[in-house]
Amino acid sequence: MRLAWRTLSPLLWKHRRGLGVGLAALLLKDLFGALLPLAIKAGVDSLTQGFALTKLLWFTAAMLGLSAVKGLFQYVMRVRVIGVSRDIEYEMRQDLFTHLMRLDAGFFARYRTGDIMARATNDLNAVRMMLGPGVMYWIETSITFLLAAAIMAYVDWRLTLVALLPAPIVSLAVIWFGRQIHMRFERIQSLFSDISSRVQENLAGVRVVRAYVQEESELRQFERLNQDYIRQNMKLVLTSGMFMPMLETLIGMALLIVLWVGGARLLEGKMTLGSFLMFNVYMGMLAWPMIALGWVVNLMQRGTASLERLQALRDEQPTIHAPALPTPIPAQVQQGIAFRNVTVRYGARTALAAVDLTIPAGATIAIVGHTGSGKSTLVQLIPRMLDPAEGAVTLDGIDLRQFDPLALRSLIGFVPQETFLFSATLGENIAFGVPAATDDQIRTAAQLAGLGPDLDGFPDGLQTVVGERGITLSGGQKQRTAIARALLRHPAILILDDALSSVDTVTEESILQNLAAIMAGRTTILISHRVSTVRMADRIFVIEDGRLAEQGAHDELVALGGYYADLHQRQLLEEELESI
């Protein structure tokens, strides 16, 4: 917990002036508030000695003045302290998002999207409530209690001791209930993350849910989560519900003690009427801190639990990062890319084992192999989406780990196997990596990617909104949009990871013809299950079970009679059957 609070220290120090002004205003507000009962005491005692309208007007004006000044400082206090909490919330959200963008794929494999969203919204708001209203009222109630108790003790210390008898019970209750609230809120936030994840997955996969007629099943599972969430919330409500009545009971007991003991002292002449009224006013003032204490403890415990959950995200560190002194990225690829004894593991499973291959600069190479053989893993090493467990991948003889990943990726146009489009226009999706691109440049990239004929069919051309994850586009249109996005960057290295799997052979041939001029002189890597896609490559590498099994040109591999030759023969037979 100390470590979690330590992350807030720089932010609190950054806003020390605003917090200082707010806390100073809080202190002055409580000070002037504490003077009001003294003014009442002085006024009542003065009037009991002889009524005078002038005295009444003076004391009335004094109380109005004190109330006005107190209200002014209360306004400053709220604006400053709550304003700082909003600023810190903004900076924490910005910092969290920046941190998430730096993390690699391993983190997102461990954390569900809904869980991350719950922490970035619900938990962050709980921390803000703790830093704003929580801290403000905690300090305010503490100062009010101390000031009131000190003044009461100065006037009549015996009555003060009797009036504050319930205070130790309140302290013990706060400690016990605080722990219970903290544990329950941690459980609630975890369940909220589960609900968020479930909703996110169902909305993202709504077409699959409907296709398999699983609406009722998903509703039942969601209902179970929802009921569990409500059940845990009701337990928290029960705990909080017991806390507040107990505090109010203790407050009532304190008021009765003051009325009983104080009234007796008044009748005995040991206390003035003004002092008796002052005590009752102070007890009324202390009622708010004691009532607010339960709410503040609730806020602090919720905020502490949420801060720990946010800190768990902040503790995650990227395994792929820039070295302290990164090597400058070459302006052009001169020698090429080399894999030297590269091994990659996913836990206990070996995805690539001792792979050695070279991709000359400016060459077009292809990678083939059965599903799960390690093709995608191989190309993900080039932009450093992951790093090898053993061996090294080099660019112009330099280990990629010596480069800044961001600078390295600026050289690469990467079309992954799973196409992702944003809920934006078609043009904005194509220009994602080049925000300053003109409409003509975007349209040219779309034409080269084979998307040209489709543009006329879209209602608003490049301004057509594609929907979340490109839901309004077909699979082939999504892939061609992703290819256009990569081409618009004019990358030195172009990687197409099975990027033509969703288009027909006629469209594929058209796209490849368009790409021929672009790939000339540019280092290009193609992954495909189609021989028609890879046969024009300068060199073809066959990956089987994470190992390099074959390599050579198309004709060489056909003559070799291995996996590639079998693949070629099967696809020839398929083409013959389709032509019948």
DAFEN-V531017 format. One record per residue. N is the residue number from 1. RES is the residue in one small letter. SS is DSSP state (H for helix, E for strand, C for the rest). Layout:
n:N res:RES ss:SS
n:N res:RES ss:SS
This chain:
n:1 res:m ss:C
n:2 res:r ss:H
n:3 res:l ss:H
n:4 res:a ss:H
n:5 res:w ss:H
n:6 res:r ss:H
n:7 res:t ss:H
n:8 res:l ss:H
n:9 res:s ss:H
n:10 res:p ss:H
n:11 res:l ss:H
n:12 res:l ss:H
n:13 res:w ss:H
n:14 res:k ss:H
n:15 res:h ss:C
n:16 res:r ss:H
n:17 res:r ss:H
n:18 res:g ss:H
n:19 res:l ss:H
n:20 res:g ss:H
n:21 res:v ss:H
n:22 res:g ss:H
n:23 res:l ss:H
n:24 res:a ss:H
n:25 res:a ss:H
n:26 res:l ss:H
n:27 res:l ss:H
n:28 res:l ss:H
n:29 res:k ss:H
n:30 res:d ss:H
n:31 res:l ss:H
n:32 res:f ss:H
n:33 res:g ss:H
n:34 res:a ss:H
n:35 res:l ss:H
n:36 res:l ss:H
n:37 res:p ss:H
n:38 res:l ss:H
n:39 res:a ss:H
n:40 res:i ss:H
n:41 res:k ss:H
n:42 res:a ss:H
n:43 res:g ss:H
n:44 res:v ss:H
n:45 res:d ss:H
n:46 res:s ss:H
n:47 res:l ss:H
n:48 res:t ss:H
n:49 res:q ss:C
n:50 res:g ss:C
n:51 res:f ss:C
n:52 res:a ss:C
n:53 res:l ss:H
n:54 res:t ss:H
n:55 res:k ss:H
n:56 res:l ss:H
n:57 res:l ss:H
n:58 res:w ss:H
n:59 res:f ss:H
n:60 res:t ss:H
n:61 res:a ss:H
n:62 res:a ss:H
n:63 res:m ss:H
n:64 res:l ss:H
n:65 res:g ss:H
n:66 res:l ss:H
n:67 res:s ss:H
n:68 res:a ss:H
n:69 res:v ss:H
n:70 res:k ss:H
n:71 res:g ss:H
n:72 res:l ss:H
n:73 res:f ss:H
n:74 res:q ss:H
n:75 res:y ss:H
n:76 res:v ss:H
n:77 res:m ss:H
n:78 res:r ss:H
n:79 res:v ss:H
n:80 res:r ss:H
n:81 res:v ss:H
n:82 res:i ss:H
n:83 res:g ss:H
n:84 res:v ss:H
n:85 res:s ss:H
n:86 res:r ss:H
n:87 res:d ss:H
n:88 res:i ss:H
n:89 res:e ss:H
n:90 res:y ss:H
n:91 res:e ss:H
n:92 res:m ss:H
n:93 res:r ss:H
n:94 res:q ss:H
n:95 res:d ss:H
n:96 res:l ss:H
n:97 res:f ss:H
n:98 res:t ss:H
n:99 res:h ss:H
n:100 res:l ss:H
n:101 res:m ss:H
n:102 res:r ss:H
n:103 res:l ss:C
n:104 res:d ss:C
n:105 res:a ss:H
n:106 res:g ss:H
n:107 res:f ss:H
n:108 res:f ss:H
n:109 res:a ss:H
n:110 res:r ss:H
n:111 res:y ss:C
n:112 res:r ss:C
n:113 res:t ss:H
n:114 res:g ss:H
n:115 res:d ss:H
n:116 res:i ss:H
n:117 res:m ss:H
n:118 res:a ss:H
n:119 res:r ss:H
n:120 res:a ss:H
n:121 res:t ss:H
n:122 res:n ss:H
n:123 res:d ss:H
n:124 res:l ss:H
n:125 res:n ss:H
n:126 res:a ss:H
n:127 res:v ss:H
n:128 res:r ss:H
n:129 res:m ss:H
n:130 res:m ss:H
n:131 res:l ss:H
n:132 res:g ss:H
n:133 res:p ss:H
n:134 res:g ss:H
n:135 res:v ss:H
n:136 res:m ss:H
n:137 res:y ss:H
n:138 res:w ss:H
n:139 res:i ss:H
n:140 res:e ss:H
n:141 res:t ss:H
n:142 res:s ss:H
n:143 res:i ss:H
n:144 res:t ss:H
n:145 res:f ss:H
n:146 res:l ss:H
n:147 res:l ss:H
n:148 res:a ss:H
n:149 res:a ss:H
n:150 res:a ss:H
n:151 res:i ss:H
n:152 res:m ss:H
n:153 res:a ss:H
n:154 res:y ss:H
n:155 res:v ss:H
n:156 res:d ss:C
n:157 res:w ss:H
n:158 res:r ss:H
n:159 res:l ss:H
n:160 res:t ss:H
n:161 res:l ss:H
n:162 res:v ss:H
n:163 res:a ss:H
n:164 res:l ss:C
n:165 res:l ss:C
n:166 res:p ss:C
n:167 res:a ss:H
n:168 res:p ss:H
n:169 res:i ss:H
n:170 res:v ss:H
n:171 res:s ss:H
n:172 res:l ss:H
n:173 res:a ss:H
n:174 res:v ss:H
n:175 res:i ss:H
n:176 res:w ss:H
n:177 res:f ss:H
n:178 res:g ss:H
n:179 res:r ss:H
n:180 res:q ss:H
n:181 res:i ss:H
n:182 res:h ss:H
n:183 res:m ss:H
n:184 res:r ss:H
n:185 res:f ss:H
n:186 res:e ss:H
n:187 res:r ss:H
n:188 res:i ss:H
n:189 res:q ss:H
n:190 res:s ss:H
n:191 res:l ss:H
n:192 res:f ss:H
n:193 res:s ss:H
n:194 res:d ss:H
n:195 res:i ss:H
n:196 res:s ss:H
n:197 res:s ss:H
n:198 res:r ss:H
n:199 res:v ss:H
n:200 res:q ss:H
n:201 res:e ss:H
n:202 res:n ss:H
n:203 res:l ss:H
n:204 res:a ss:H
n:205 res:g ss:C
n:206 res:v ss:H
n:207 res:r ss:H
n:208 res:v ss:H
n:209 res:v ss:H
n:210 res:r ss:H
n:211 res:a ss:H
n:212 res:y ss:C
n:213 res:v ss:C
n:214 res:q ss:C
n:215 res:e ss:H
n:216 res:e ss:H
n:217 res:s ss:H
n:218 res:e ss:H
n:219 res:l ss:H
n:220 res:r ss:H
n:221 res:q ss:H
n:222 res:f ss:H
n:223 res:e ss:H
n:224 res:r ss:H
n:225 res:l ss:H
n:226 res:n ss:H
n:227 res:q ss:H
n:228 res:d ss:H
n:229 res:y ss:H
n:230 res:i ss:H
n:231 res:r ss:H
n:232 res:q ss:H
n:233 res:n ss:H
n:234 res:m ss:H
n:235 res:k ss:H
n:236 res:l ss:H
n:237 res:v ss:H
n:238 res:l ss:H
n:239 res:t ss:H
n:240 res:s ss:H
n:241 res:g ss:H
n:242 res:m ss:H
n:243 res:f ss:H
n:244 res:m ss:H
n:245 res:p ss:H
n:246 res:m ss:H
n:247 res:l ss:H
n:248 res:e ss:H
n:249 res:t ss:H
n:250 res:l ss:H
n:251 res:i ss:H
n:252 res:g ss:H
n:253 res:m ss:H
n:254 res:a ss:H
n:255 res:l ss:H
n:256 res:l ss:H
n:257 res:i ss:H
n:258 res:v ss:H
n:259 res:l ss:H
n:260 res:w ss:H
n:261 res:v ss:H
n:262 res:g ss:H
n:263 res:g ss:H
n:264 res:a ss:H
n:265 res:r ss:H
n:266 res:l ss:H
n:267 res:l ss:H
n:268 res:e ss:C
n:269 res:g ss:C
n:270 res:k ss:C
n:271 res:m ss:C
n:272 res:t ss:C
n:273 res:l ss:H
n:274 res:g ss:H
n:275 res:s ss:H
n:276 res:f ss:H
n:277 res:l ss:H
n:278 res:m ss:H
n:279 res:f ss:H
n:280 res:n ss:H
n:281 res:v ss:H
n:282 res:y ss:H
n:283 res:m ss:H
n:284 res:g ss:H
n:285 res:m ss:H
n:286 res:l ss:H
n:287 res:a ss:H
n:288 res:w ss:H
n:289 res:p ss:H
n:290 res:m ss:H
n:291 res:i ss:H
n:292 res:a ss:H
n:293 res:l ss:H
n:294 res:g ss:H
n:295 res:w ss:H
n:296 res:v ss:H
n:297 res:v ss:H
n:298 res:n ss:H
n:299 res:l ss:H
n:300 res:m ss:H
n:301 res:q ss:H
n:302 res:r ss:H
n:303 res:g ss:H
n:304 res:t ss:H
n:305 res:a ss:H
n:306 res:s ss:H
n:307 res:l ss:H
n:308 res:e ss:H
n:309 res:r ss:H
n:310 res:l ss:H
n:311 res:q ss:H
n:312 res:a ss:H
n:313 res:l ss:H
n:314 res:r ss:H
n:315 res:d ss:H
n:316 res:e ss:C
n:317 res:q ss:C
n:318 res:p ss:C
n:319 res:t ss:C
n:320 res:i ss:C
n:321 res:h ss:C
n:322 res:a ss:C
n:323 res:p ss:C
n:324 res:a ss:C
n:325 res:l ss:C
n:326 res:p ss:C
n:327 res:t ss:C
n:328 res:p ss:C
n:329 res:i ss:C
n:330 res:p ss:C
n:331 res:a ss:C
n:332 res:q ss:C
n:333 res:v ss:C
n:334 res:q ss:C
n:335 res:q ss:C
n:336 res:g ss:E
n:337 res:i ss:E
n:338 res:a ss:E
n:339 res:f ss:E
n:340 res:r ss:E
n:341 res:n ss:E
n:342 res:v ss:E
n:343 res:t ss:E
n:344 res:v ss:E
n:345 res:r ss:E
n:346 res:y ss:E
n:347 res:g ss:C
n:348 res:a ss:C
n:349 res:r ss:E
n:350 res:t ss:E
n:351 res:a ss:E
n:352 res:l ss:E
n:353 res:a ss:E
n:354 res:a ss:E
n:355 res:v ss:E
n:356 res:d ss:E
n:357 res:l ss:E
n:358 res:t ss:E
n:359 res:i ss:E
n:360 res:p ss:E
n:361 res:a ss:C
n:362 res:g ss:C
n:363 res:a ss:C
n:364 res:t ss:E
n:365 res:i ss:E
n:366 res:a ss:E
n:367 res:i ss:E
n:368 res:v ss:E
n:369 res:g ss:C
n:370 res:h ss:C
n:371 res:t ss:C
n:372 res:g ss:C
n:373 res:s ss:C
n:374 res:g ss:C
n:375 res:k ss:H
n:376 res:s ss:H
n:377 res:t ss:H
n:378 res:l ss:H
n:379 res:v ss:H
n:380 res:q ss:H
n:381 res:l ss:C
n:382 res:i ss:C
n:383 res:p ss:C
n:384 res:r ss:C
n:385 res:m ss:C
n:386 res:l ss:C
n:387 res:d ss:C
n:388 res:p ss:C
n:389 res:a ss:C
n:390 res:e ss:E
n:391 res:g ss:E
n:392 res:a ss:E
n:393 res:v ss:E
n:394 res:t ss:E
n:395 res:l ss:E
n:396 res:d ss:C
n:397 res:g ss:C
n:398 res:i ss:E
n:399 res:d ss:E
n:400 res:l ss:H
n:401 res:r ss:H
n:402 res:q ss:H
n:403 res:f ss:C
n:404 res:d ss:C
n:405 res:p ss:H
n:406 res:l ss:H
n:407 res:a ss:H
n:408 res:l ss:H
n:409 res:r ss:H
n:410 res:s ss:C
n:411 res:l ss:C
n:412 res:i ss:E
n:413 res:g ss:E
n:414 res:f ss:E
n:415 res:v ss:E
n:416 res:p ss:C
n:417 res:q ss:C
n:418 res:e ss:C
n:419 res:t ss:C
n:420 res:f ss:C
n:421 res:l ss:C
n:422 res:f ss:C
n:423 res:s ss:C
n:424 res:a ss:C
n:425 res:t ss:E
n:426 res:l ss:H
n:427 res:g ss:H
n:428 res:e ss:H
n:429 res:n ss:H
n:430 res:i ss:H
n:431 res:a ss:C
n:432 res:f ss:C
n:433 res:g ss:C
n:434 res:v ss:C
n:435 res:p ss:C
n:436 res:a ss:C
n:437 res:a ss:C
n:438 res:t ss:C
n:439 res:d ss:H
n:440 res:d ss:H
n:441 res:q ss:H
n:442 res:i ss:H
n:443 res:r ss:H
n:444 res:t ss:H
n:445 res:a ss:H
n:446 res:a ss:H
n:447 res:q ss:H
n:448 res:l ss:H
n:449 res:a ss:C
n:450 res:g ss:C
n:451 res:l ss:C
n:452 res:g ss:H
n:453 res:p ss:H
n:454 res:d ss:H
n:455 res:l ss:H
n:456 res:d ss:C
n:457 res:g ss:C
n:458 res:f ss:C
n:459 res:p ss:C
n:460 res:d ss:C
n:461 res:g ss:H
n:462 res:l ss:H
n:463 res:q ss:H
n:464 res:t ss:C
n:465 res:v ss:E
n:466 res:v ss:C
n:467 res:g ss:C
n:468 res:e ss:H
n:469 res:r ss:H
n:470 res:g ss:H
n:471 res:i ss:C
n:472 res:t ss:C
n:473 res:l ss:C
n:474 res:s ss:C
n:475 res:g ss:H
n:476 res:g ss:H
n:477 res:q ss:H
n:478 res:k ss:H
n:479 res:q ss:H
n:480 res:r ss:H
n:481 res:t ss:H
n:482 res:a ss:H
n:483 res:i ss:H
n:484 res:a ss:H
n:485 res:r ss:H
n:486 res:a ss:H
n:487 res:l ss:H
n:488 res:l ss:H
n:489 res:r ss:C
n:490 res:h ss:C
n:491 res:p ss:C
n:492 res:a ss:C
n:493 res:i ss:E
n:494 res:l ss:E
n:495 res:i ss:E
n:496 res:l ss:E
n:497 res:d ss:E
n:498 res:d ss:C
n:499 res:a ss:C
n:500 res:l ss:C
n:501 res:s ss:C
n:502 res:s ss:C
n:503 res:v ss:C
n:504 res:d ss:C
n:505 res:t ss:H
n:506 res:v ss:H
n:507 res:t ss:H
n:508 res:e ss:H
n:509 res:e ss:H
n:510 res:s ss:H
n:511 res:i ss:H
n:512 res:l ss:H
n:513 res:q ss:H
n:514 res:n ss:H
n:515 res:l ss:H
n:516 res:a ss:H
n:517 res:a ss:H
n:518 res:i ss:H
n:519 res:m ss:H
n:520 res:a ss:C
n:521 res:g ss:C
n:522 res:r ss:C
n:523 res:t ss:E
n:524 res:t ss:E
n:525 res:i ss:E
n:526 res:l ss:E
n:527 res:i ss:E
n:528 res:s ss:C
n:529 res:h ss:C
n:530 res:r ss:C
n:531 res:v ss:H
n:532 res:s ss:H
n:533 res:t ss:H
n:534 res:v ss:H
n:535 res:r ss:C
n:536 res:m ss:C
n:537 res:a ss:C
n:538 res:d ss:C
n:539 res:r ss:E
n:540 res:i ss:E
n:541 res:f ss:E
n:542 res:v ss:E
n:543 res:i ss:E
n:544 res:e ss:E
n:545 res:d ss:C
n:546 res:g ss:C
n:547 res:r ss:E
n:548 res:l ss:E
n:549 res:a ss:E
n:550 res:e ss:E
n:551 res:q ss:E
n:552 res:g ss:E
n:553 res:a ss:C
n:554 res:h ss:H
n:555 res:d ss:H
n:556 res:e ss:H
n:557 res:l ss:H
n:558 res:v ss:H
n:559 res:a ss:H
n:560 res:l ss:H
n:561 res:g ss:C
n:562 res:g ss:C
n:563 res:y ss:H
n:564 res:y ss:H
n:565 res:a ss:H
n:566 res:d ss:H
n:567 res:l ss:H
n:568 res:h ss:H
n:569 res:q ss:H
n:570 res:r ss:H
n:571 res:q ss:H
n:572 res:l ss:H
n:573 res:l ss:H
n:574 res:e ss:H
n:575 res:e ss:H
n:576 res:e ss:H
n:577 res:l ss:H
n:578 res:e ss:H
n:579 res:s ss:H
n:580 res:i ss:C
